[in-house]
């Protein structure tokens, strides 16, 4: 399961039960999905990594979706 962080349009938190299908479904909900922005530690949880952009200022287990709703 992926939790939406309130107060932010595109900020999400991975939980212990988050899986690849959750991420695929979330990205598919965006009309123009570009990439996921997260830190290096969180990026290890994403497969494939081709759509991940690393930003060391993002907290662990948190990511942003770069796309337009």
Secondary structure, 3 states (H helix, E strand, C coil): CEEECCCCCCEEEECCCCCHHHHHHHHHCCCEEEEEEECHHHHCCCCCCCCEEECCCCCCCEEEEEEEC
